[in-house]
């Protein structure tokens, strides 16, 4: 009994040396130390992360991709900041094919300022938003159909068609937006038609007719620099550089008198461009003019600087003032493949014998446009033996060119007609002694056949004397900008508008 009481006492009245008492005496300080340790680790991690975001270990730059973007603070607040300002540095052992280095910086604004007074239609829509009805033109829509669909009086369609300058509203284009204001909900009093990305048409009712005026939208021009290297093709290089096919085609037009882009472009060729991008309300609408360009072909550098001549035409000159536009284009068919070259001995695929080939054959799909390589007068247009359908153009008393195996002639191409350089004179075909669709092109000097790919171009005209001093200053500036593209891809903003 005594033992039982003592046993119970051991549990109910524990003494100071009982193990439970010892545990309770140490648990509180252990928990405090634990939480202090966790807090210390958390603070250390946060401090380390904040410092790590601002510091880049130079030794790690070749082991990872680094992307940085420069904020262009001088752009208008209403304009979305372009996101082509990224410079990417990749591991040198795994460099991306065709990957140009690009970065953004500001060009001197005073070099680029253009003024204008374009007009926006947005204030008209915001003035009485409850009175306007907006719709997107559908395939097959006419103004009559749209008015009927919106529950408006269709008689306005006839009045507009009878008014001056009504063509855009008579020939509506699917996908374009049309806004119509009606005061009474029945008759269309005012029309706004967004006919192109850069223009809009405004029609306002006046008695029994409409006053119709076309306006230009206020635009912002971003002047951009880009560069690329040909690895697989010129188009692939353009895509990587972030520029459009149309822009690269314009570049080939500039250098087309010196470089045959059908055969001469090869891996390792490089290009640089300084050009305009046109924005309306912060949205890119199109590209503008090329201001300066460089193309390095087989180690030889060609540069072109834009200049507006006294007649208002934009033309391109080399930095020393010689026109990029030569007497003859290097190729009559854009981006085709040469299937046979100029030679004294060539096996004819149709005649099955060896004979001289006095021209160059450009293989291209049937219907591909054929361009006159220089201005001149047509001295033959029609069938010509084994040449099939052929055109011969005289370029003064010294030079003449022949275009053979054509499938068709362009309208107006006939003996005696005048043609301009680059004018389409017909389409590629396979008429005459031809094994497949191609253009046979011959070049003659004083009646003698010469190799179209290697003849020496006549000297080009220099810039007008009255513009020479101004052009030389401009050329020096743009050459500096082209040189800077090796490190930078510059974007700047200027205002440019017109009504």
Wavefront OBJ file of the C-alpha trace (Angstrom):
o trace
v 0.000 0.000 0.000
v 2.797 2.269 0.924
v 4.530 1.314 -2.272
v 1.438 2.143 -4.263
v 1.135 5.546 -2.706
v 4.778 6.246 -3.371
v 4.372 5.063 -6.939
v 1.401 7.320 -7.486
v 3.264 10.199 -5.946
v 6.036 9.730 -8.464
v 3.563 10.598 -11.256
v 1.185 13.047 -9.570
v 3.748 15.069 -7.671
v 6.901 14.999 -9.710
v 9.986 16.418 -8.129
v 12.497 18.876 -9.644
v 14.624 16.044 -11.044
v 11.790 14.438 -13.034
v 12.548 14.150 -16.799
v 9.333 16.017 -17.799
v 10.387 18.944 -15.671
v 13.793 18.993 -17.378
v 12.192 19.004 -20.903
v 9.859 21.899 -20.080
v 12.703 23.904 -18.689
v 14.686 23.884 -21.973
v 12.004 23.879 -24.746
v 11.324 27.638 -24.661
v 14.922 28.810 -25.176
v 15.390 26.167 -27.954
v 12.345 27.479 -29.835
v 13.601 31.074 -29.572
v 16.996 30.146 -30.946
v 15.315 28.261 -33.803
v 13.191 31.242 -34.872
v 16.132 33.638 -34.582
v 18.134 31.324 -36.846
v 15.318 31.145 -39.460
v 14.926 34.947 -39.388
v 18.661 35.406 -39.896
v 18.682 33.044 -42.904
v 15.651 34.812 -44.484
v 17.229 38.288 -44.126
v 20.518 37.014 -45.564
v 18.750 35.538 -48.610
v 16.856 38.780 -49.278
v 20.000 40.899 -49.025
v 21.916 38.538 -51.310
v 19.094 38.516 -53.919
v 18.856 42.340 -54.001
v 22.572 42.632 -54.578
v 22.558 39.848 -57.161
v 19.981 41.621 -59.316
v 22.248 44.614 -59.769
v 25.564 42.800 -60.221
v 26.550 40.651 -63.154
v 29.565 38.444 -62.789
v 31.661 39.059 -65.919
v 32.944 35.511 -65.798
v 29.418 34.200 -66.299
v 28.566 36.247 -69.412
v 29.602 33.545 -71.858
v 27.603 30.913 -70.008
v 24.150 32.431 -70.169
v 21.905 34.675 -72.243
v 21.826 38.312 -71.193
v 18.963 40.524 -72.353
v 18.803 44.267 -71.718
v 16.462 46.998 -72.949
v 17.075 50.737 -73.007
v 14.039 52.858 -72.113
v 13.427 55.509 -74.754
v 12.154 58.298 -72.524
v 11.765 60.845 -75.291
v 8.998 58.945 -77.084
v 5.499 60.457 -76.841
v 3.400 59.102 -73.985
v 0.693 58.049 -76.443
v 3.124 55.878 -78.388
v 3.682 52.281 -77.380
v 7.401 51.846 -76.854
v 8.793 49.463 -79.451
v 10.248 46.202 -78.223
v 12.871 45.711 -80.893
v 15.487 47.200 -78.534
v 16.886 43.916 -77.280
v 20.505 42.911 -77.428
v 21.107 39.210 -77.064
v 24.480 37.724 -76.216
v 24.690 33.953 -76.550
v 27.230 31.334 -75.577
v 30.033 31.647 -78.125
v 30.025 27.886 -78.582
v 26.324 27.778 -79.479
v 25.827 31.070 -81.344
v 22.454 31.417 -83.018
v 22.548 31.399 -86.830
v 21.806 34.827 -88.361
v 21.558 36.386 -84.864
v 22.462 40.091 -85.114
v 23.541 42.097 -82.099
v 21.062 44.926 -81.612
v 20.580 47.610 -79.004
v 18.665 50.884 -78.824
v 19.895 54.391 -78.238
v 18.680 57.821 -79.261
v 19.767 59.561 -82.446
v 20.204 63.360 -82.289
v 16.644 64.656 -82.611
v 17.747 67.889 -84.299
v 18.960 65.807 -87.238
v 15.537 64.257 -87.773
v 12.778 66.766 -86.989
v 10.003 67.052 -89.561
v 6.864 69.121 -89.012
v 3.308 68.619 -90.244
v -0.363 69.019 -89.347
v -2.108 65.686 -89.680
v -5.689 65.318 -88.495
v -7.141 62.615 -86.262
v -10.771 61.514 -86.492
v -10.893 60.384 -82.836
v -12.122 63.776 -81.499
v -15.138 63.526 -83.832
v -16.042 60.093 -82.435
v -15.520 61.241 -78.843
v -17.624 64.389 -79.293
v -20.918 62.468 -79.422
v -20.180 58.753 -78.942
v -23.844 57.844 -78.546
v -24.604 59.116 -82.074
v -21.995 57.001 -83.896
v -22.397 53.474 -85.168
v -19.260 51.582 -86.157
v -18.909 48.478 -88.292
v -16.244 46.499 -90.120
v -16.750 46.119 -93.860
v -17.536 42.512 -94.790
v -16.919 40.735 -98.076
v -19.638 41.764 -100.538
v -20.606 44.854 -98.528
v -21.630 48.070 -100.237
v -22.629 51.287 -98.509
v -26.270 50.455 -99.282
v -25.952 47.035 -97.631
v -24.272 48.478 -94.537
v -26.885 51.224 -94.099
v -29.656 48.649 -94.391
v -27.925 46.372 -91.852
v -27.603 49.246 -89.367
v -31.251 50.276 -89.797
v -30.447 53.602 -91.480
v -31.993 55.240 -94.526
v -30.381 53.740 -97.638
v -31.003 56.837 -99.782
v -27.723 58.283 -98.452
v -25.814 55.670 -100.469
v -27.106 57.209 -103.715
v -26.378 60.779 -102.580
v -22.810 59.878 -101.620
v -22.212 58.083 -104.921
v -23.272 61.265 -106.775
v -20.964 63.485 -104.698
v -17.405 64.474 -105.611
v -14.489 62.391 -104.281
v -16.836 59.499 -103.448
v -14.687 56.652 -104.835
v -13.400 55.343 -101.468
v -16.949 55.110 -100.080
v -18.283 53.546 -103.271
v -15.521 50.903 -103.358
v -15.383 49.730 -99.765
v -12.619 47.270 -98.879
v -13.374 44.249 -96.626
v -11.753 44.555 -93.219
v -11.787 48.361 -93.121
v -13.771 50.270 -90.502
v -16.693 52.571 -91.248
v -18.244 54.934 -88.683
v -21.639 56.571 -89.297
v -23.198 59.375 -87.210
v -26.939 59.786 -87.178
v -28.623 62.553 -85.185
v -32.157 61.137 -85.437
v -31.200 57.466 -85.694
v -32.516 57.252 -89.251
v -30.322 59.290 -91.598
v -26.530 59.124 -91.814
v -25.342 62.698 -91.366
v -21.602 62.041 -91.204
v -19.252 59.237 -92.275
v -15.678 58.349 -91.313
v -14.006 55.635 -93.362
v -10.552 54.342 -92.385
v -9.505 53.578 -95.940
v -5.736 53.051 -95.439
v -3.463 52.696 -92.402
v -2.362 56.321 -92.860
v -5.476 58.066 -94.248
v -9.201 58.452 -93.583
v -12.189 59.775 -95.522
v -14.671 62.225 -94.003
v -18.131 62.730 -95.538
v -20.545 65.326 -94.113
v -24.115 65.846 -95.373
v -24.904 69.225 -96.906
v -28.478 69.528 -98.209
v -28.862 66.946 -100.981
v -25.160 66.011 -101.309
v -22.120 65.195 -99.202
v -18.819 67.042 -98.836
v -16.133 64.354 -98.950
v -12.521 65.061 -97.941
v -9.573 62.698 -97.534
v -7.208 63.360 -94.620
v -3.821 62.076 -93.533
v -3.509 60.810 -89.989
v -0.897 62.358 -87.676
v 2.028 59.962 -87.586
v 5.161 59.369 -85.581
v 8.294 58.240 -87.361
v 10.755 55.958 -85.590
v 14.152 55.933 -87.251
v 15.579 52.474 -86.752
v 18.924 50.812 -87.405
v 19.263 47.130 -88.249
v 21.947 44.785 -89.486
v 22.159 41.174 -90.610
v 24.415 38.531 -92.052
v 23.511 36.098 -94.817
v 23.815 32.504 -93.608
v 21.244 30.581 -95.625
v 19.455 33.318 -97.593
v 18.934 37.066 -97.680
v 15.292 36.661 -96.634
v 16.276 34.543 -93.616
v 18.796 37.178 -92.557
v 16.127 39.892 -92.899
v 13.710 37.905 -90.738
v 16.270 37.508 -87.973
v 17.080 41.230 -88.173
v 13.368 41.943 -87.669
v 12.730 43.700 -90.973
v 10.063 43.004 -93.572
v 10.415 41.315 -96.963
v 9.248 44.541 -98.600
v 12.018 46.523 -96.928
v 14.684 44.035 -97.988
v 13.299 44.174 -101.547
v 13.673 47.963 -101.451
v 17.282 47.505 -100.385
v 17.948 45.217 -103.350
v 16.481 47.896 -105.632
v 18.979 50.426 -104.258
v 21.990 48.180 -104.863
v 20.517 46.356 -107.875
v 22.709 48.233 -110.364
v 25.913 47.011 -108.692
v 24.928 43.614 -107.273
v 23.121 40.797 -109.035
v 21.073 39.452 -106.129
v 20.098 36.424 -108.198
v 23.616 35.001 -108.250
v 26.084 37.134 -106.280
v 24.698 36.945 -102.742
v 26.561 34.370 -100.675
v 27.018 33.287 -97.034
v 29.016 35.875 -95.131
v 27.552 38.870 -96.973
v 26.333 41.523 -94.543
v 23.931 44.460 -94.673
v 23.083 47.517 -92.575
v 19.969 49.648 -92.854
v 18.764 52.929 -91.393
v 15.073 53.324 -92.181
v 11.803 54.819 -91.020
v 8.930 53.033 -89.295
v 5.557 54.779 -89.381
v 3.310 54.674 -86.296
v -0.248 55.923 -85.853
v -1.674 56.135 -82.314
v 1.166 53.984 -81.030
v 0.586 51.200 -83.560
v 3.080 50.418 -86.336
v 1.444 50.845 -89.734
v 4.237 50.587 -92.283
v 7.877 51.221 -92.970
v 8.987 54.464 -94.543
v 12.016 55.325 -96.639
v 15.475 53.831 -96.325
v 17.707 56.731 -95.266
v 21.075 54.992 -95.557
v 22.223 51.473 -96.383
v 25.303 49.302 -96.671
v 25.820 45.934 -98.334
v 29.059 43.973 -98.156
v 29.156 41.510 -101.045
v 32.103 39.122 -101.355
v 34.229 41.479 -99.259
v 33.391 44.616 -101.267
v 31.454 47.348 -99.468
v 28.670 49.333 -101.129
v 26.991 52.276 -99.384
v 23.991 54.387 -100.358
v 22.691 57.673 -98.913
v 19.180 58.997 -99.613
v 18.761 62.483 -101.033
v 15.704 64.400 -102.199
v 16.643 66.036 -105.483
v 15.371 69.408 -106.692
v 12.528 67.698 -108.542
v 11.242 66.267 -105.232
v 12.256 62.671 -106.046
v 14.081 60.560 -103.468
v 17.222 59.093 -105.017
v 20.275 57.292 -103.684
v 23.928 58.206 -104.062
v 27.241 56.767 -102.969
v 28.936 58.763 -100.189
v 31.101 60.536 -102.812
v 27.979 61.762 -104.618
v 27.699 59.299 -107.518
v 24.216 58.051 -108.353
v 23.445 54.466 -107.308
v 21.137 54.324 -110.317
v 23.244 53.112 -113.205
v 22.310 52.897 -116.865
v 21.519 49.161 -116.641
v 20.060 46.899 -113.967
v 22.188 43.856 -113.287
v 19.280 41.431 -113.666
v 15.960 41.578 -115.564
v 14.241 39.064 -113.234
v 14.206 39.510 -109.461
v 15.507 36.678 -107.271
v 15.687 34.041 -109.951
v 18.278 31.323 -110.575
v 20.780 31.321 -113.417
v 20.440 28.056 -115.331
v 22.880 28.819 -118.171
v 25.646 31.390 -118.429
v 27.255 33.250 -121.304
v 29.653 30.856 -123.033
v 31.168 30.050 -126.450
v 30.347 26.331 -126.128
v 27.189 25.042 -124.494
v 25.159 21.866 -125.120
v 21.675 22.935 -126.216
v 19.035 20.827 -124.407
v 16.555 21.020 -127.300
v 18.824 20.942 -130.367
v 21.053 18.283 -128.712
v 24.285 19.844 -129.956
v 27.008 22.179 -128.753
v 26.823 25.808 -129.796
v 27.609 29.262 -128.412
v 25.249 30.617 -125.747
v 25.270 34.366 -126.266
v 23.210 35.305 -123.252
v 22.230 34.339 -119.722
v 19.254 32.142 -118.833
v 17.277 32.967 -115.697
v 15.127 30.040 -114.531
v 11.886 31.316 -113.002
v 8.251 30.191 -112.739
v 5.980 30.923 -115.685
v 4.431 34.364 -115.317
v 7.329 35.919 -113.388
v 7.621 39.640 -114.337
v 10.454 40.614 -116.696
v 11.940 44.107 -116.310
v 13.592 46.318 -118.895
v 17.146 46.713 -117.604
v 17.387 50.264 -118.967
v 15.249 52.971 -120.524
v 14.939 52.801 -124.289
v 12.736 52.173 -127.302
v 11.256 48.808 -128.353
v 12.542 47.803 -131.789
v 10.960 44.322 -131.813
v 8.038 42.722 -129.961
v 6.703 39.403 -131.263
v 7.805 35.955 -132.459
v 11.458 35.589 -133.388
v 12.408 32.045 -134.465
v 13.926 29.917 -131.707
v 13.665 32.852 -129.305
v 9.886 32.429 -129.265
v 8.114 35.528 -127.998
v 10.853 38.135 -127.717
v 11.382 41.845 -127.056
v 14.424 43.800 -128.229
v 15.065 47.255 -126.771
v 17.468 49.841 -128.158
v 19.199 52.007 -125.559
v 20.624 54.747 -127.755
v 23.039 54.037 -130.569
v 25.446 51.869 -128.535
v 23.499 49.393 -126.433
v 20.612 46.967 -126.990
v 19.048 44.135 -124.941
v 17.001 41.079 -125.903
v 14.437 39.182 -123.787
v 13.289 35.777 -125.126
v 10.943 32.797 -124.519
v 8.311 35.111 -122.969
v 4.826 33.802 -122.282
v 3.202 37.199 -122.861
v 3.881 40.887 -123.446
v 2.773 43.677 -121.129
v 0.104 46.085 -122.318
v 1.587 48.846 -124.460
v 4.737 46.912 -125.376
v 4.989 47.111 -129.157
v 7.497 48.159 -131.760
v 8.239 51.862 -131.345
v 7.007 52.159 -127.739
v 9.224 53.767 -125.081
v 10.029 51.958 -121.829
v 11.465 53.065 -118.525
v 14.157 51.288 -116.565
v 12.582 48.624 -114.359
v 9.293 48.669 -116.286
v 7.619 45.258 -116.644
v 7.670 44.372 -120.338
v 6.316 40.827 -120.162
v 6.248 37.500 -118.333
v 8.532 34.479 -118.183
v 7.511 31.554 -120.401
v 8.888 28.691 -122.498
v 8.035 29.694 -126.074
v 10.446 28.885 -128.889
v 13.331 26.433 -128.352
v 13.028 26.163 -124.581
v 12.987 23.056 -122.399
v 11.242 24.834 -119.533
v 10.141 28.281 -118.301
v 13.032 30.745 -118.195
v 14.160 34.097 -119.549
v 16.979 34.215 -122.085
v 18.652 37.646 -121.784
v 21.211 39.073 -124.210
v 23.289 42.251 -124.041
v 24.906 43.883 -127.065
v 27.353 46.739 -127.431
v 27.588 48.132 -130.975
v 25.872 44.971 -132.195
v 28.358 42.620 -130.533
v 27.254 40.150 -127.845
v 28.914 40.668 -124.432
v 28.482 38.897 -121.113
v 25.616 40.601 -119.248
v 27.126 39.506 -115.925
v 30.537 41.117 -116.373
v 30.203 44.132 -118.678
v 31.448 47.458 -117.351
v 28.641 49.858 -116.484
v 28.711 53.339 -118.012
v 29.635 56.027 -115.475
v 26.711 57.164 -113.318
v 25.613 60.765 -113.002
v 26.846 62.717 -109.937
v 24.609 64.628 -107.568
v 23.452 68.043 -108.728
v 26.144 70.658 -108.163
v 23.789 72.960 -106.239
v 23.159 70.169 -103.708
v 26.711 68.858 -103.435
v 27.807 70.716 -100.278
v 24.633 69.862 -98.348
v 24.797 66.252 -99.493
v 28.414 65.863 -98.382
v 27.504 67.036 -94.867
v 24.512 64.681 -94.801
v 26.578 61.781 -96.124
v 29.195 62.223 -93.380
v 26.479 62.096 -90.717
v 24.803 58.970 -92.122
v 28.131 57.221 -92.615
v 28.856 57.771 -88.919
v 25.460 56.268 -88.097
v 26.170 53.251 -90.304
v 29.516 52.784 -88.571
v 27.768 52.834 -85.183
v 25.509 49.927 -86.130
v 28.387 47.620 -85.300
v 27.534 48.279 -81.639
v 24.073 49.811 -81.648
v 20.644 49.462 -83.215
v 19.265 52.942 -82.713
v 15.653 54.014 -82.463
v 14.539 57.625 -82.153
v 11.209 59.372 -82.547
v 10.244 62.376 -84.589
v 6.930 63.990 -85.413
v 5.848 63.742 -89.034
v 2.368 64.459 -90.303
v 0.484 66.102 -93.106
v -3.054 66.755 -94.199
l 1 2 3 4 5 6 7 8 9 10 11 12 13 14 15 16 17 18 19 20 21 22 23 24 25 26 27 28 29 30 31 32 33 34 35 36 37 38 39 40 41 42 43 44 45 46 47 48 49 50 51 52 53 54 55 56 57 58 59 60 61 62 63 64 65 66 67 68 69 70 71 72 73 74 75 76 77 78 79 80 81 82 83 84 85 86 87 88 89 90 91 92 93 94 95 96 97 98 99 100 101 102 103 104 105 106 107 108 109 110 111 112 113 114 115 116 117 118 119 120 121 122 123 124 125 126 127 128 129 130 131 132 133 134 135 136 137 138 139 140 141 142 143 144 145 146 147 148 149 150 151 152 153 154 155 156 157 158 159 160 161 162 163 164 165 166 167 168 169 170 171 172 173 174 175 176 177 178 179 180 181 182 183 184 185 186 187 188 189 190 191 192 193 194 195 196 197 198 199 200 201 202 203 204 205 206 207 208 209 210 211 212 213 214 215 216 217 218 219 220 221 222 223 224 225 226 227 228 229 230 231 232 233 234 235 236 237 238 239 240 241 242 243 244 245 246 247 248 249 250 251 252 253 254 255 256 257 258 259 260 261 262 263 264 265 266 267 268 269 270 271 272 273 274 275 276 277 278 279 280 281 282 283 284 285 286 287 288 289 290 291 292 293 294 295 296 297 298 299 300 301 302 303 304 305 306 307 308 309 310 311 312 313 314 315 316 317 318 319 320 321 322 323 324 325 326 327 328 329 330 331 332 333 334 335 336 337 338 339 340 341 342 343 344 345 346 347 348 349 350 351 352 353 354 355 356 357 358 359 360 361 362 363 364 365 366 367 368 369 370 371 372 373 374 375 376 377 378 379 380 381 382 383 384 385 386 387 388 389 390 391 392 393 394 395 396 397 398 399 400 401 402 403 404 405 406 407 408 409 410 411 412 413 414 415 416 417 418 419 420 421 422 423 424 425 426 427 428 429 430 431 432 433 434 435 436 437 438 439 440 441 442 443 444 445 446 447 448 449 450 451 452 453 454 455 456 457 458 459 460 461 462 463 464 465 466 467 468 469 470 471 472 473 474 475 476 477 478 479 480 481 482 483 484 485 486 487 488 489 490 491 492 493 494 495 496 497 498 499
